[in-house]
Amino acid sequence: MLEHIILKIKTAGFTHLVINIHHFGEQIIDFLASQNNFGLTIDISDERDYLLDTGGGIKYAGRFLDGNEPFLVHNVDIFSDVDLGKIYRTHIGSNALATLLVSSRRTARKLLFNKEERLCGWRNRETGEIKSPFSNFDPSKHMEYTFGGIHVISPDIFRLMEEWTCKFSVINFYLSICPFHPVRLYTEEEIMLTDAGTTQGIAEAEAYLLK
């Protein structure tokens, strides 16, 4: 999966990668060395001592991401046919702090967006739990999507993360800032997207590759 994502990112035109490592991190380091980093500049954000979750991992990797350019975040267990270059260009052409790939994939946990395609809330359909920074929030009046594990983020994010502790969820972070900084959705009419971190997801990814 790591090789697949690296090659996909390279094809989209990216030249500098930062890879978070934790479980069996030394195997990832050895694998990258054996492939000469696939001809790319690759930095390692080492979380082997303490796993920092999706938001804390981004904050910790910030020392490799200084500058004015937005950066792409891609979960390694997400297998998709989305055009990474297009989502990046869409973000640049918007005023969003972050642009999130979403789909209609069936899961219990959903992100909720308003008519302007801005993030406003989250809910778990199985437990009924709802999160939103807005008072009197009504989920039924919002569009419901599944987060695809791919997002483009503007570097201003690091200033906003300064007061957050080292370990936190990026979705909880987005929910806290969305009233003040636009977090927008990106989707395509037909997206093949699966979580290859599950048995079913692996089967779906294999079927897509064979097809």
N, C-alpha and C positions, 0 to 999 in steps of 0.2 A: 504493500500500500504506500509506503514512504517513497519508493522508487516511482510508482505511478504518479503520485502527486507532484514530486519534484519535476518529472518530465513534462507534466501538464502545465505547471507554472513556468517552466523554461520556454515551452512552446508559445506561451502567451506573451513572452517578451521580458519577463522579470529576470534580473541578473544577480540579485543579492537576497539570500534567504537567511532566516533565523529559525533554528529548529530547537524546540523545547525537548529536553530529555528527562526521563525519570526512571521508569521500570526498564531494567536491562539497558540502561543508557550507554554503557560501554560497547554494546553490540552495534548500536546505531553509529557511534563514532568510528568503529572499525569498518563498518559497511561503507560509510561515506568515504573513508580513506581509500578503501579498495576500489572505489569508482572515481577517484580523483575529483570528488565533489561534483561530478557530472559537469565539470567545466564552469562551475558557478562559484561565486563568493558565498561561503556558508559559515555563519557564526553559530555557536552552540550556547543556548541559554540553559544552564545546568540546574535542574530541580531535583537531582537525585537525593539530596538530603531532606527536602521538604516539598511536597507537591502543592502548588499554589492556586489551583483551580483556574477556570477559564479567564477570569479578570485579572487575578494576581499574576498569572503567567505572562499576560500582555504587559502589565506594568513592569515586571521584572526584566523583560526583554527590551524595555525602552532604551537602555543604554546603547543598544545596537541600531536603534531606529531614529536617532536624532536627525533633524533636518526639517525641511518644509514639505516633503512629498507625502501624500497618503500612502498607507501600506495595506497589503492584503493579508488577512488571517484565514487560514484554511485548516480545519480539523483533518488529521491524517486518516481518520476512519470514514470520511465522507467520500463516496464515489458518485460522480455526477458527470453529465455532459454539458454543464453550463459553460458559457463563454466567459472566461475569467477576464479577458481584455475588455469585454463589453461592460461588465459590472464595474470595472475600475474606471472606465471612461464615463460611465453614467454618474458615478460618485463625483468625479472631478467637475462635471457639468452642473452639479447641484450645490445647494448651500448646506448639505447635511454634515453633521459631525461624524456620522457612521451610516453606512448603507448595508443592509442585511439581506442576504439571499433568503427568500422564503418560498415555500411551495404548499400545495394542498395535501401533502403526504399525511397519511392517517397516523396521528399520535395523540396521546392524552394531553400533552402540554402544548399550548397554543399562545402565540403572540397576537395582540389585538391592535389594529391600526384604524385611524379615522379616515375620513374621505380624502384628506390631503396626503394620505399614505404615510402618516407619522405615527410612530409607536406611542401607544397610550396605556397599554396594560398587558397582563398575562393571566392565563387561567389553566387550571388542571381539570379537565373534564371528568376524570375519575373521582377525584376527591372533592371537587367543587370549590377549591381554593382559588381566590382571585387576588391579584396584586395590581395596584394602580396608584400613582401619585395624585390622581385627580379625585376630588370629592364627588359623591353621587355618581360614580362611574357605572355605566350601564353596558355590560359586554355585548348585549344583543344589538346595540347600535354601532358596532364596530366590525371591521373585516377581520377574519380569523385565519391565520396562517401558521405553518410549522417552520421554525427556524432551521436553515439548512447547514449550519456550521461553517459558513463562508461569509466574511464581511470585509468591507473596505473602511478604513478608519483614518481620519485626519489626525495629524500629530498633536493638535490641541488637546487630544484626549489625555495626554500625560499630565498636563496641568490640572485637569479636573480629577485625576486619580490620586493626587498627592495626599489627600487626607484619608484615603482608604487604607485599611490594614493590608498586610502582605498577601493574605489569602481571601479571595472573594469571587463571586460569580459575575461574569460580564453581563448577563441578563439583568441581574439585580442592579448593577451599576447603570445600565442603560435606562432602566425604569426610574431610577432616581434623578437622572438628568434630563429626561425627555421633555418635561414641561418647558425647559429653558434652552435646550440645544436639540435641533431636529435630528432624530434617528429615523431613517426612512427605509422603506422596503424596496427590494428589487426582485422581480420574478419574470419568468418567461412563460409563454403559453403552454409549452410542453417541456417539462424538465424530467430527465431521468435522474433521480437522486435517491440514494439509499445509504443507510448507516451500516457499513461493513464491519462494525464492531459487534454485530449480532449474527447468529447462525442463519437466520432468514436473509439478512442483508448480504452476507457472503454469497448465498445462493443466487440472489438477484443480480449481484455484480458479475458473477460467473456467467449467468445466462446472457447478460447484456454483452459481455466481451465475446462470447461464442457467436452471438447473433451478428 
